[in-house]
Amino acid sequence: MRWTALALVLALSAVPAAGVCAQTAPAPQATSPATSPGEPPASTPAEPALTPIQIEAREAWRAAMKAAIRGPSTIPLPPQGTLELPAGYLFVPKAEAGRFMRSIGNSERENLAGIIMSTDDTDWFATLAFYDEGYIRDDDARNWDTDALLQELREGTDAANEDRVRRGFPPLDIIGWVEKPTYDAATHRLVWSMSAHDRGSPPQDASVNYNSYALGREGYFDLNLISSVDAIEADKKNAPILLEAIRFADGKGYESFNASTDKVAAYGIAALVAGVGAKKLGLFAIIAGFAAKFAKVILFAVIAFGAGVFRWFRRTPPEGGA
């Protein structure tokens, strides 16, 4: 089943469950028993009451859609630059994006600038953040060992699993590269992609994050596109489009670095794959674990899932919206 890790997102947004199912697959035809004239019709099953968690996720999504900016538009990313959002994309600002991410089980990210998604029927979304770590030296990209980076990712994820288990989420296992790390020294862009899944779950239920970075003078923008193993080949085409849409302000670009005055990060570019990457991969374990924990409450999501998470969400306007 596609996007098992995000099944909860759909379920949490649902108002009546039957309304979701109607968008995905026709209900089985059933014949009602005949009733005598004047006899009241048979009662229909009561819809499940929404829990506080479900209500918050629904309201967080509505707030996000109400605040969303549609491309083409220039999105300020002060003080570092702008996002020249192309047509066909939506940008959810920081406050509403953070609330929505928390509502589906993610921890607070003060570096988050917003969420980007497509206006079409695809199910991916991307988080955009800026990390003011200082100037990232890129010398080690010339001779890095991708097998060694993979091993470091696995070791870092194993260490992070201790915290996830303490929080009640299942441990995460790295499957492998979807795309090995590549760095363009001319544009100062880094790309790598990894698949991972909850321990004990089948590999076909894995989530994929497609990581891309734009390095600047004072830190880096991190564009993390979240997809699934069966959709990543189609979805990843959005990453270079959005990465190219990030424009550093004058004096903030990588080439403006001043060795005598500027802060230099304590790590090099390889750490954006092996070190920072291991922490980021926890995103999938948190979402998947959160979904599993409440699976019995939102079982109808299994039926409704064919519509796609964000595809169905987009058909749910904000309260009072058109």
PASEBA-1860 file (N, C-alpha, C; in nm, 3 decimals):
! residues 322
1> MRWTALAL> 0.084/-0.120/0.000/0.000/0.000/0.000/0.087/0.124/0.000 ~ 0.061/0.214/-0.094/0.145/0.330/-0.109/0.126/0.428/0.005 ~ 0.236/0.486/0.049/0.237/0.592/0.151/0.179/0.545/0.283 ~ 0.208/0.423/0.321/0.163/0.375/0.451/0.208/0.467/0.561 ~ 0.328/0.522/0.551/0.384/0.605/0.656/0.304/0.729/0.680 ~ 0.226/0.774/0.579/0.149/0.896/0.598/0.000/0.870/0.599 ~ -0.041/0.745/0.621/-0.183/0.715/0.622/-0.258/0.799/0.723 ~ -0.194/0.826/0.835/-0.260/0.903/0.940/-0.295/1.043/0.894
9> VLALSAVP> -0.215/1.101/0.809/-0.242/1.237/0.764/-0.378/1.245/0.702 ~ -0.409/1.150/0.615/-0.539/1.147/0.551/-0.649/1.126/0.652 ~ -0.629/1.030/0.740/-0.733/0.998/0.836/-0.761/1.113/0.930 ~ -0.658/1.182/0.973/-0.677/1.291/1.066/-0.755/1.405/1.004 ~ -0.750/1.418/0.871/-0.819/1.528/0.806/-0.966/1.498/0.784 ~ -1.003/1.371/0.792/-1.136/1.331/0.751/-1.242/1.388/0.842 ~ -1.350/1.435/0.782/-1.465/1.477/0.861/-1.557/1.359/0.868 ~ -1.638/1.327/0.763/-1.699/1.194/0.765/-1.612/1.096/0.689
17> AAGVCAQT> -1.593/0.979/0.743/-1.512/0.879/0.675/-1.574/0.840/0.543 ~ -1.707/0.833/0.537/-1.772/0.793/0.414/-1.742/0.891/0.302 ~ -1.725/1.017/0.337/-1.695/1.117/0.236/-1.561/1.091/0.172 ~ -1.465/1.042/0.248/-1.334/1.010/0.193/-1.346/0.891/0.099 ~ -1.413/0.790/0.143/-1.423/0.668/0.063/-1.491/0.695/-0.071 ~ -1.585/0.787/-0.072/-1.656/0.817/-0.195/-1.564/0.874/-0.300 ~ -1.451/0.930/-0.257/-1.358/0.990/-0.351/-1.263/0.887/-0.409 ~ -1.263/0.766/-0.354/-1.157/0.673/-0.393/-1.208/0.550/-0.465
25> APAPQATS> -1.298/0.480/-0.407/-1.346/0.357/-0.468/-1.495/0.346/-0.444 ~ -1.572/0.296/-0.543/-1.715/0.285/-0.522/-1.746/0.187/-0.410 ~ -1.843/0.224/-0.330/-1.883/0.137/-0.221/-1.952/0.014/-0.277 ~ -1.938/-0.099/-0.211/-2.006/-0.219/-0.259/-2.156/-0.199/-0.260 ~ -2.222/-0.252/-0.364/-2.367/-0.240/-0.374/-2.431/-0.341/-0.280 ~ -2.516/-0.290/-0.197/-2.585/-0.379/-0.103/-2.734/-0.351/-0.113 ~ -2.814/-0.453/-0.099/-2.958/-0.437/-0.103/-3.010/-0.425/0.037 ~ -3.100/-0.329/0.058/-3.158/-0.310/0.190/-3.280/-0.397/0.202
33> PATSPGEP> -3.303/-0.451/0.320/-3.423/-0.532/0.339/-3.547/-0.447/0.322 ~ -3.648/-0.506/0.265/-3.774/-0.433/0.243/-3.835/-0.395/0.375 ~ -3.899/-0.279/0.376/-3.967/-0.233/0.496/-4.114/-0.216/0.466 ~ -4.195/-0.231/0.566/-4.339/-0.215/0.551/-4.373/-0.069/0.540 ~ -4.482/-0.033/0.475/-4.522/0.107/0.467/-4.532/0.169/0.605 ~ -4.477/0.286/0.619/-4.481/0.356/0.747/-4.371/0.316/0.841 ~ -4.294/0.211/0.806/-4.185/0.167/0.894/-4.063/0.252/0.869 ~ -3.995/0.303/0.972/-3.879/0.388/0.951/-3.767/0.310/0.883
41> PASTPAEP> -3.687/0.377/0.799/-3.576/0.308/0.732/-3.473/0.260/0.833 ~ -3.397/0.161/0.791/-3.293/0.108/0.879/-3.191/0.217/0.909 ~ -3.142/0.221/1.032/-3.046/0.324/1.071/-2.910/0.295/1.010 ~ -2.836/0.401/0.983/-2.701/0.386/0.928/-2.601/0.385/1.042 ~ -2.487/0.319/1.024/-2.386/0.315/1.132/-2.338/0.455/1.167 ~ -2.316/0.478/1.293/-2.268/0.608/1.338/-2.124/0.629/1.294 ~ -2.092/0.751/1.253/-1.956/0.783/1.214/-1.870/0.796/1.339 ~ -1.745/0.755/1.332/-1.659/0.763/1.451/-1.636/0.909/1.491
49> ALTPIQIE> -1.638/0.934/1.619/-1.612/1.069/1.669/-1.464/1.102/1.652 ~ -1.437/1.228/1.619/-1.297/1.270/1.604/-1.233/1.288/1.740 ~ -1.110/1.244/1.750/-1.033/1.263/1.872/-0.972/1.403/1.870 ~ -0.924/1.453/1.984/-0.857/1.583/1.983/-0.740/1.589/1.886 ~ -0.666/1.478/1.872/-0.553/1.474/1.778/-0.604/1.489/1.635 ~ -0.711/1.418/1.601/-0.768/1.428/1.467/-0.821/1.568/1.438 ~ -0.885/1.626/1.536/-0.940/1.760/1.518/-0.828/1.861/1.494 ~ -0.721/1.850/1.572/-0.609/1.944/1.555/-0.546/1.930/1.417
57> AREAWRAA> -0.528/1.807/1.369/-0.470/1.788/1.236/-0.560/1.846/1.128 ~ -0.690/1.826/1.143/-0.782/1.884/1.045/-0.775/2.036/1.045 ~ -0.775/2.094/1.165/-0.771/2.240/1.173/-0.635/2.294/1.127 ~ -0.528/2.220/1.156/-0.395/2.263/1.112/-0.388/2.264/0.961 ~ -0.448/2.163/0.897/-0.450/2.160/0.751/-0.531/2.276/0.694 ~ -0.646/2.302/0.753/-0.728/2.414/0.705/-0.655/2.546/0.718 ~ -0.586/2.565/0.829/-0.508/2.688/0.848/-0.396/2.697/0.745 ~ -0.334/2.584/0.717/-0.225/2.582/0.618/-0.276/2.621/0.480
65> MKAAIRGP> -0.391/2.566/0.440/-0.445/2.597/0.309/-0.494/2.742/0.301 ~ -0.542/2.795/0.410/-0.586/2.934/0.411/-0.469/3.029/0.394 ~ -0.353/2.992/0.448/-0.233/3.077/0.440/-0.149/3.049/0.316 ~ -0.178/2.941/0.244/-0.092/2.899/0.133/-0.085/3.005/0.023 ~ 0.034/3.019/-0.033/0.060/3.112/-0.142/0.079/3.031/-0.270 ~ 0.008/3.069/-0.373/0.013/2.996/-0.499/0.113/3.060/-0.594 ~ 0.194/2.978/-0.661/0.288/3.030/-0.759/0.218/3.065/-0.890 ~ 0.275/3.152/-0.972/0.407/3.214/-0.953/0.401/3.328/-0.851
73> STIPLPPQ> 0.499/3.328/-0.762/0.505/3.431/-0.658/0.646/3.436/-0.600 ~ 0.685/3.553/-0.554/0.814/3.568/-0.486/0.792/3.558/-0.336 ~ 0.852/3.458/-0.274/0.836/3.434/-0.131/0.961/3.486/-0.059 ~ 0.949/3.586/0.028/1.067/3.633/0.103/1.118/3.527/0.200 ~ 1.248/3.510/0.204/1.314/3.421/0.299/1.420/3.502/0.373 ~ 1.376/3.599/0.452/1.471/3.693/0.513/1.557/3.624/0.619 ~ 1.682/3.667/0.632/1.750/3.770/0.552/1.830/3.711/0.436 ~ 1.810/3.582/0.407/1.900/3.514/0.315/1.865/3.533/0.168
81> GTLELPAG> 1.738/3.552/0.136/1.702/3.565/-0.005/1.555/3.546/-0.028 ~ 1.520/3.484/-0.141/1.381/3.464/-0.178/1.363/3.327/-0.241 ~ 1.238/3.283/-0.247/1.199/3.165/-0.323/1.111/3.214/-0.436 ~ 1.157/3.197/-0.559/1.078/3.236/-0.677/0.987/3.119/-0.712 ~ 0.876/3.108/-0.640/0.787/2.991/-0.651/0.725/2.985/-0.789 ~ 0.748/2.875/-0.862/0.691/2.865/-0.997/0.541/2.835/-0.994 ~ 0.478/2.852/-1.108/0.338/2.812/-1.123/0.327/2.661/-1.100 ~ 0.215/2.618/-1.045/0.193/2.476/-1.020/0.234/2.430/-0.882
89> YLFVPKAE> 0.279/2.525/-0.796/0.322/2.491/-0.661/0.252/2.580/-0.558 ~ 0.242/2.527/-0.437/0.191/2.601/-0.322/0.299/2.611/-0.216 ~ 0.303/2.725/-0.147/0.396/2.742/-0.036/0.316/2.775/0.089 ~ 0.335/2.694/0.195/0.271/2.717/0.324/0.373/2.783/0.416 ~ 0.345/2.904/0.468/0.443/2.975/0.551/0.477/2.903/0.681 ~ 0.582/2.955/0.745/0.644/2.890/0.860/0.546/2.853/0.971 ~ 0.466/2.948/1.018/0.380/2.922/1.134/0.281/2.811/1.106 ~ 0.211/2.822/0.992/0.110/2.722/0.958/0.173/2.589/0.920
97> AGRFMRSI> 0.290/2.595/0.853/0.361/2.472/0.819/0.407/2.399/0.944 ~ 0.461/2.474/1.041/0.506/2.412/1.165/0.393/2.348/1.241 ~ 0.279/2.416/1.244/0.163/2.359/1.314/0.118/2.229/1.248 ~ 0.114/2.228/1.115/0.072/2.108/1.046/0.170/1.993/1.068 ~ 0.300/2.021/1.061/0.398/1.916/1.082/0.389/1.859/1.224 ~ 0.367/1.945/1.321/0.351/1.896/1.459/0.226/1.810/1.472 ~ 0.121/1.846/1.400/-0.007/1.774/1.412/0.003/1.632/1.357 ~ 0.101/1.604/1.271/0.118/1.468/1.220/0.237/1.398/1.284
105> GNSERENL> 0.283/1.451/1.400/0.378/1.377/1.481/0.520/1.422/1.477 ~ 0.550/1.533/1.410/0.688/1.579/1.401/0.722/1.675/1.514 ~ 0.850/1.680/1.548/0.895/1.769/1.653/0.913/1.911/1.598 ~ 0.928/2.005/1.686/0.944/2.145/1.649/1.072/2.165/1.569 ~ 1.067/2.245/1.463/1.185/2.278/1.384/1.189/2.429/1.367 ~ 1.270/2.495/1.446/1.275/2.640/1.441/1.336/2.690/1.310 ~ 1.411/2.603/1.241/1.473/2.642/1.115/1.377/2.634/0.997 ~ 1.260/2.578/1.018/1.165/2.559/0.909/1.121/2.693/0.851
113> AGIIMSTD> 1.129/2.704/0.717/1.080/2.824/0.649/0.940/2.803/0.595 ~ 0.907/2.678/0.562/0.774/2.650/0.510/0.767/2.514/0.445 ~ 0.652/2.481/0.390/0.628/2.357/0.318/0.589/2.392/0.174 ~ 0.638/2.313/0.080/0.603/2.330/-0.061/0.537/2.202/-0.109 ~ 0.433/2.216/-0.190/0.368/2.101/-0.250/0.316/2.140/-0.388 ~ 0.278/2.041/-0.464/0.227/2.064/-0.598/0.077/2.089/-0.595 ~ 0.027/2.158/-0.696/-0.118/2.178/-0.707/-0.183/2.065/-0.786 ~ -0.104/1.970/-0.837/-0.164/1.859/-0.911/-0.197/1.744/-0.817
121> DTDWFATL> -0.218/1.626/-0.872/-0.265/1.513/-0.792/-0.154/1.426/-0.734 ~ -0.031/1.474/-0.732/0.078/1.396/-0.673/0.080/1.413/-0.522 ~ 0.144/1.317/-0.453/0.135/1.311/-0.307/0.259/1.357/-0.233 ~ 0.362/1.401/-0.302/0.484/1.444/-0.234/0.464/1.579/-0.167 ~ 0.552/1.609/-0.072/0.564/1.746/-0.024/0.709/1.767/0.017 ~ 0.749/1.892/0.030/0.887/1.924/0.063/0.892/2.025/0.176 ~ 0.983/2.004/0.269/1.008/2.105/0.372/1.127/2.190/0.327 ~ 1.120/2.318/0.357/1.229/2.410/0.325/1.276/2.474/0.454
129> AFYDEGYI> 1.406/2.468/0.481/1.462/2.523/0.605/1.596/2.588/0.574 ~ 1.635/2.683/0.659/1.768/2.742/0.648/1.842/2.719/0.778 ~ 1.967/2.674/0.768/2.052/2.648/0.884/2.170/2.744/0.880 ~ 2.178/2.832/0.980/2.286/2.931/0.983/2.408/2.874/1.054 ~ 2.464/2.770/0.996/2.578/2.700/1.052/2.711/2.764/1.015 ~ 2.706/2.859/0.925/2.829/2.916/0.874/2.864/2.858/0.737 ~ 2.977/2.898/0.687/3.024/2.856/0.556/3.065/2.709/0.560 ~ 3.007/2.628/0.472/3.036/2.485/0.466/3.148/2.460/0.364
137> RDDDARNW> 3.262/2.414/0.411/3.371/2.382/0.318/3.332/2.258/0.236 ~ 3.359/2.265/0.106/3.318/2.155/0.017/3.434/2.071/-0.035 ~ 3.553/2.084/0.028/3.671/2.011/-0.021/3.651/1.860/-0.020 ~ 3.583/1.808/0.083/3.574/1.662/0.095/3.481/1.599/-0.008 ~ 3.406/1.682/-0.083/3.318/1.627/-0.186/3.397/1.572/-0.303 ~ 3.524/1.610/-0.312/3.606/1.566/-0.426/3.646/1.419/-0.416 ~ 3.652/1.367/-0.295/3.702/1.229/-0.282/3.625/1.150/-0.177 ~ 3.496/1.181/-0.160/3.424/1.107/-0.057/3.390/0.965/-0.102
145> DTDALLQE> 3.377/0.879/-0.004/3.349/0.737/-0.024/3.202/0.716/0.010 ~ 3.117/0.693/-0.090/2.973/0.682/-0.065/2.938/0.558/0.018 ~ 3.018/0.452/0.006/2.992/0.334/0.090/3.018/0.368/0.237 ~ 3.124/0.444/0.262/3.154/0.484/0.400/3.047/0.579/0.453 ~ 2.996/0.668/0.366/2.889/0.759/0.408/2.762/0.680/0.443 ~ 2.734/0.577/0.366/2.617/0.493/0.394/2.630/0.426/0.530 ~ 2.749/0.376/0.560/2.771/0.312/0.689/2.756/0.412/0.802 ~ 2.807/0.534/0.783/2.792/0.637/0.885/2.645/0.673/0.906
153> LREGTDAA> 2.569/0.677/0.798/2.426/0.704/0.810/2.357/0.597/0.893 ~ 2.392/0.472/0.868/2.330/0.362/0.942/2.368/0.369/1.090 ~ 2.493/0.399/1.118/2.536/0.409/1.257/2.468/0.525/1.328 ~ 2.456/0.637/1.259/2.388/0.751/1.318/2.241/0.725/1.342 ~ 2.180/0.653/1.251/2.038/0.619/1.266/2.019/0.521/1.381 ~ 2.109/0.425/1.397/2.100/0.332/1.510/2.106/0.406/1.643 ~ 2.193/0.507/1.650/2.203/0.585/1.774/2.075/0.665/1.797 ~ 2.020/0.722/1.691/1.897/0.801/1.704/1.777/0.713/1.737
161> NEDRVRRG> 1.784/0.584/1.703/1.673/0.494/1.731/1.647/0.481/1.881 ~ 1.750/0.495/1.963/1.730/0.486/2.108/1.630/0.591/2.155 ~ 1.645/0.712/2.103/1.552/0.819/2.140/1.413/0.791/2.086 ~ 1.402/0.740/1.963/1.271/0.712/1.905/1.198/0.604/1.985 ~ 1.271/0.502/2.027/1.207/0.395/2.105/1.159/0.449/2.240 ~ 1.239/0.535/2.302/1.197/0.595/2.430/1.069/0.676/2.413 ~ 1.050/0.735/2.296/0.933/0.818/2.271/0.814/0.737/2.223 ~ 0.832/0.606/2.211/0.721/0.520/2.172/0.708/0.495/2.023
169> FPPLDIIG> 0.810/0.531/1.945/0.807/0.510/1.801/0.897/0.394/1.764 ~ 0.865/0.323/1.656/0.948/0.208/1.617/1.084/0.253/1.565 ~ 1.186/0.169/1.580/1.318/0.203/1.525/1.314/0.205/1.373 ~ 1.408/0.278/1.316/1.415/0.297/1.172/1.533/0.220/1.115 ~ 1.514/0.157/1.001/1.623/0.088/0.932/1.646/0.150/0.795 ~ 1.773/0.175/0.764/1.812/0.227/0.633/1.813/0.113/0.532 ~ 1.748/0.133/0.418/1.752/0.033/0.311/1.873/0.057/0.222 ~ 1.891/0.180/0.179/2.007/0.211/0.095/1.987/0.339/0.016
177> WVEKPTYD> 2.084/0.368/-0.070/2.075/0.487/-0.154/1.963/0.473/-0.256 ~ 1.887/0.578/-0.274/1.802/0.592/-0.391/1.880/0.670/-0.497 ~ 1.956/0.767/-0.449/2.049/0.841/-0.535/2.173/0.873/-0.452 ~ 2.289/0.829/-0.499/2.412/0.855/-0.425/2.444/1.005/-0.424 ~ 2.516/1.051/-0.321/2.546/1.194/-0.310/2.624/1.247/-0.430 ~ 2.575/1.359/-0.482/2.644/1.430/-0.590/2.650/1.578/-0.554 ~ 2.762/1.640/-0.585/2.780/1.782/-0.553/2.827/1.856/-0.677 ~ 2.760/1.968/-0.708/2.797/2.053/-0.820/2.874/2.171/-0.764
185> AATHRLVW> 3.005/2.172/-0.785/3.089/2.276/-0.728/3.064/2.412/-0.792 ~ 3.010/2.414/-0.914/2.985/2.541/-0.983/2.864/2.613/-0.924 ~ 2.760/2.538/-0.890/2.637/2.599/-0.836/2.627/2.585/-0.685 ~ 2.715/2.504/-0.625/2.716/2.479/-0.481/2.584/2.414/-0.436 ~ 2.543/2.315/-0.514/2.422/2.238/-0.486/2.460/2.094/-0.456 ~ 2.402/2.036/-0.352/2.425/1.897/-0.311/2.293/1.821/-0.319 ~ 2.297/1.699/-0.369/2.177/1.615/-0.378/2.211/1.474/-0.331 ~ 2.124/1.416/-0.250/2.135/1.274/-0.216/1.998/1.225/-0.172
193> SMSAHDRG> 1.976/1.096/-0.186/1.845/1.040/-0.151/1.860/0.902/-0.088 ~ 1.779/0.877/0.013/1.788/0.754/0.092/1.647/0.699/0.117 ~ 1.635/0.567/0.117/1.508/0.505/0.155/1.524/0.438/0.291 ~ 1.417/0.441/0.368/1.418/0.383/0.503/1.278/0.336/0.538 ~ 1.271/0.242/0.632/1.139/0.194/0.673/1.143/0.154/0.820 ~ 1.025/0.146/0.879/1.016/0.100/1.017/1.062/-0.045/1.026 ~ 1.138/-0.074/1.129/1.188/-0.210/1.148/1.071/-0.308/1.158 ~ 1.076/-0.412/1.076/0.970/-0.512/1.075/0.868/-0.490/0.966
201> SPPQDASV> 0.864/-0.371/0.906/0.770/-0.345/0.798/0.834/-0.385/0.664 ~ 0.753/-0.418/0.564/0.810/-0.460/0.435/0.879/-0.345/0.364 ~ 0.986/-0.373/0.290/1.060/-0.267/0.220/0.974/-0.186/0.124 ~ 0.869/-0.249/0.066/0.785/-0.174/-0.027/0.705/-0.063/0.041 ~ 0.700/-0.067/0.173/0.633/0.040/0.248/0.730/0.150/0.289 ~ 0.848/0.148/0.232/0.949/0.246/0.271/0.912/0.386/0.227 ~ 0.962/0.483/0.302/0.953/0.623/0.265/1.088/0.666/0.208 ~ 1.084/0.770/0.129/1.206/0.821/0.066/1.215/0.971/0.093
209> NYNSYALG> 1.333/1.015/0.135/1.355/1.161/0.135/1.461/1.193/0.031 ~ 1.428/1.291/-0.051/1.516/1.336/-0.158/1.572/1.470/-0.112 ~ 1.697/1.467/-0.067/1.759/1.582/-0.002/1.837/1.666/-0.101 ~ 1.814/1.795/-0.101/1.892/1.884/-0.184/1.925/2.010/-0.103 ~ 2.042/2.062/-0.127/2.093/2.174/-0.047/2.148/2.283/-0.139 ~ 2.124/2.407/-0.100/2.185/2.522/-0.166/2.276/2.589/-0.064 ~ 2.408/2.583/-0.088/2.503/2.638/0.008/2.519/2.789/-0.012 ~ 2.525/2.860/0.102/2.545/3.004/0.098/2.662/3.046/0.184
217> REGYFDLN> 2.678/3.175/0.199/2.790/3.230/0.274/2.778/3.203/0.424 ~ 2.655/3.203/0.475/2.632/3.194/0.619/2.568/3.063/0.663 ~ 2.544/2.975/0.569/2.479/2.849/0.601/2.423/2.787/0.475 ~ 2.312/2.715/0.488/2.258/2.647/0.371/2.107/2.631/0.380 ~ 2.043/2.634/0.264/1.902/2.597/0.253/1.893/2.447/0.234 ~ 1.799/2.387/0.302/1.776/2.243/0.298/1.636/2.220/0.244 ~ 1.628/2.161/0.125/1.500/2.126/0.064/1.485/1.976/0.069 ~ 1.392/1.926/0.151/1.376/1.784/0.176/1.243/1.737/0.119
225> LISSVDAI> 1.248/1.672/0.003/1.127/1.624/-0.063/1.095/1.484/-0.012 ~ 0.973/1.464/0.034/0.931/1.338/0.096/0.835/1.266/0.002 ~ 0.870/1.142/-0.032/0.792/1.067/-0.128/0.790/0.920/-0.087 ~ 0.757/0.832/-0.180/0.756/0.689/-0.154/0.837/0.618/-0.261 ~ 0.871/0.492/-0.235/0.962/0.421/-0.326/0.903/0.406/-0.466 ~ 0.771/0.395/-0.477/0.713/0.375/-0.609/0.686/0.505/-0.682 ~ 0.704/0.618/-0.615/0.674/0.746/-0.679/0.795/0.837/-0.693 ~ 0.907/0.801/-0.631/1.020/0.894/-0.624/1.075/0.929/-0.762
233> EADKKNAP> 1.077/0.835/-0.855/1.132/0.865/-0.987/1.053/0.977/-1.056 ~ 0.922/0.978/-1.037/0.841/1.085/-1.095/0.847/1.212/-1.011 ~ 0.848/1.196/-0.879/0.840/1.312/-0.790/0.970/1.392/-0.782 ~ 1.084/1.323/-0.799/1.212/1.391/-0.774/1.242/1.500/-0.876 ~ 1.172/1.501/-0.987/1.194/1.607/-1.086/1.160/1.745/-1.031 ~ 1.080/1.747/-0.923/1.043/1.875/-0.863/1.158/1.937/-0.783 ~ 1.249/1.852/-0.733/1.356/1.903/-0.647/1.448/2.002/-0.718 ~ 1.503/1.972/-0.835/1.589/2.072/-0.900/1.516/2.199/-0.939
241> ILLEAIRF> 1.389/2.186/-0.972/1.310/2.305/-1.006/1.301/2.398/-0.886 ~ 1.270/2.340/-0.769/1.255/2.420/-0.648/1.390/2.467/-0.595 ~ 1.492/2.385/-0.609/1.625/2.425/-0.564/1.674/2.545/-0.645 ~ 1.649/2.542/-0.775/1.688/2.653/-0.861/1.609/2.780/-0.828 ~ 1.489/2.762/-0.772/1.404/2.876/-0.738/1.452/2.951/-0.614 ~ 1.547/2.893/-0.539/1.603/2.960/-0.422/1.709/3.059/-0.469 ~ 1.691/3.184/-0.436/1.785/3.289/-0.478/1.843/3.357/-0.355 ~ 1.975/3.352/-0.342/2.040/3.422/-0.231/2.042/3.573/-0.259
249> ADGKGYES> 2.026/3.651/-0.153/2.035/3.796/-0.163/2.180/3.837/-0.192 ~ 2.197/3.958/-0.242/2.332/4.007/-0.270/2.418/3.998/-0.144 ~ 2.536/3.941/-0.159/2.629/3.929/-0.047/2.606/3.806/0.039 ~ 2.502/3.727/0.010/2.473/3.609/0.090/2.512/3.479/0.020 ~ 2.552/3.486/-0.105/2.587/3.367/-0.181/2.719/3.305/-0.138 ~ 2.740/3.183/-0.177/2.859/3.107/-0.139/2.987/3.177/-0.185 ~ 2.980/3.237/-0.302/3.098/3.301/-0.359/3.137/3.430/-0.288 ~ 3.051/3.481/-0.198/3.079/3.606/-0.125/3.154/3.581/0.006
257> FNASTDKV> 3.191/3.457/0.032/3.260/3.422/0.156/3.387/3.505/0.176 ~ 3.403/3.554/0.298/3.522/3.631/0.336/3.593/3.556/0.448 ~ 3.707/3.497/0.417/3.778/3.412/0.513/3.822/3.488/0.637 ~ 3.840/3.617/0.628/3.889/3.695/0.742/3.779/3.735/0.840 ~ 3.655/3.731/0.797/3.546/3.776/0.884/3.437/3.673/0.907 ~ 3.416/3.580/0.814/3.298/3.495/0.820/3.318/3.370/0.906 ~ 3.208/3.327/0.963/3.207/3.203/1.041/3.218/3.083/0.948 ~ 3.300/2.987/0.987/3.315/2.863/0.912/3.252/2.750/0.994
265> AAYGIAAL> 3.171/2.669/0.931/3.104/2.560/1.001/3.206/2.461/1.056 ~ 3.169/2.394/1.163/3.259/2.299/1.228/3.270/2.168/1.152 ~ 3.192/2.152/1.045/3.196/2.029/0.966/3.194/2.063/0.818 ~ 3.231/1.966/0.736/3.233/1.984/0.592/3.107/1.931/0.528 ~ 3.107/1.930/0.396/2.986/1.895/0.322/2.946/1.748/0.340 ~ 3.042/1.660/0.366/3.009/1.518/0.387/2.917/1.499/0.507 ~ 2.927/1.587/0.605/2.842/1.576/0.724/2.696/1.605/0.692 ~ 2.670/1.678/0.584/2.531/1.702/0.544/2.465/1.574/0.496
273> VAGVGAKK> 2.547/1.477/0.460/2.494/1.346/0.423/2.494/1.252/0.543 ~ 2.609/1.229/0.601/2.621/1.125/0.705/2.576/1.171/0.842 ~ 2.610/1.294/0.882/2.579/1.339/1.017/2.441/1.399/1.029 ~ 2.420/1.508/0.958/2.290/1.575/0.961/2.182/1.484/0.905 ~ 2.218/1.407/0.800/2.121/1.319/0.737/2.063/1.216/0.830 ~ 2.144/1.161/0.918/2.097/1.058/1.011/1.989/1.112/1.103 ~ 2.003/1.237/1.144/1.902/1.299/1.230/1.774/1.324/1.152 ~ 1.787/1.369/1.027/1.669/1.402/0.948/1.585/1.280/0.916
281> LGLFAIIA> 1.650/1.165/0.899/1.576/1.045/0.861/1.474/1.006/0.967 ~ 1.488/1.054/1.089/1.391/1.025/1.193/1.252/1.074/1.162 ~ 1.243/1.168/1.069/1.112/1.219/1.028/1.019/1.106/0.989 ~ 1.073/1.006/0.914/0.989/0.900/0.865/0.945/0.806/0.976 ~ 1.035/0.780/1.069/0.999/0.692/1.180/0.891/0.756/1.265 ~ 0.901/0.886/1.285/0.801/0.954/1.367/0.664/0.948/1.302 ~ 0.658/0.980/1.172/0.529/0.977/1.103/0.473/0.835/1.101 ~ 0.557/0.738/1.063/0.509/0.601/1.052/0.467/0.546/1.186
289> GFAAKFAK> 0.546/0.574/1.290/0.511/0.525/1.423/0.384/0.588/1.475 ~ 0.367/0.715/1.446/0.247/0.784/1.489/0.124/0.723/1.423 ~ 0.137/0.693/1.292/0.026/0.632/1.219/-0.007/0.495/1.276 ~ 0.097/0.416/1.304/0.074/0.281/1.354/0.006/0.283/1.491 ~ 0.044/0.379/1.572/-0.011/0.387/1.707/-0.161/0.409/1.707 ~ -0.209/0.483/1.606/-0.351/0.516/1.601/-0.425/0.442/1.490 ~ -0.363/0.335/1.437/-0.421/0.266/1.322/-0.560/0.212/1.350 ~ -0.583/0.160/1.471/-0.714/0.102/1.502/-0.823/0.208/1.504
297> VILFAVIA> -0.785/0.329/1.539/-0.884/0.437/1.547/-0.924/0.483/1.408 ~ -0.831/0.477/1.313/-0.855/0.534/1.181/-0.843/0.428/1.073 ~ -0.903/0.313/1.097/-0.890/0.201/1.005/-0.944/0.233/0.866 ~ -1.045/0.322/0.859/-1.103/0.356/0.730/-1.002/0.421/0.636 ~ -0.890/0.468/0.689/-0.788/0.529/0.603/-0.732/0.429/0.503 ~ -0.730/0.301/0.539/-0.679/0.199/0.449/-0.763/0.196/0.321 ~ -0.893/0.212/0.335/-0.981/0.213/0.218/-0.966/0.344/0.142 ~ -0.957/0.454/0.215/-0.957/0.586/0.153/-0.825/0.621/0.089
305> FGAGVFRW> -0.722/0.544/0.116/-0.587/0.587/0.080/-0.564/0.601/-0.068 ~ -0.648/0.536/-0.150/-0.628/0.543/-0.294/-0.634/0.684/-0.350 ~ -0.700/0.774/-0.282/-0.712/0.911/-0.333/-0.582/0.986/-0.323 ~ -0.490/0.940/-0.240/-0.366/1.012/-0.219/-0.384/1.113/-0.107 ~ -0.283/1.125/-0.023/-0.293/1.209/0.095/-0.326/1.352/0.061 ~ -0.239/1.418/-0.015/-0.258/1.559/-0.040/-0.365/1.583/-0.145 ~ -0.386/1.488/-0.234/-0.491/1.502/-0.332/-0.626/1.516/-0.262 ~ -0.649/1.432/-0.161/-0.777/1.443/-0.089/-0.780/1.567/-0.001
313> FRRTPPEG> -0.668/1.597/0.062/-0.661/1.716/0.145/-0.701/1.840/0.066 ~ -0.655/1.848/-0.060/-0.681/1.968/-0.140/-0.829/1.983/-0.172 ~ -0.906/1.874/-0.163/-1.048/1.885/-0.185/-1.122/1.925/-0.059 ~ -1.048/1.947/0.050/-1.109/1.987/0.177/-1.076/2.133/0.201 ~ -1.167/2.226/0.165/-1.137/2.368/0.179/-1.134/2.411/0.324 ~ -1.071/2.525/0.354/-1.074/2.576/0.490/-1.216/2.603/0.534 ~ -1.238/2.604/0.665/-1.369/2.635/0.722/-1.418/2.766/0.666 ~ -1.537/2.764/0.604/-1.594/2.886/0.549/-1.544/2.917/0.410
321> GA> -1.452/2.832/0.355/-1.396/2.857/0.223/-1.489/2.811/0.115 ~ -1.452/2.846/-0.010/-1.537/2.810/-0.122/-1.520/2.662/-0.155
END
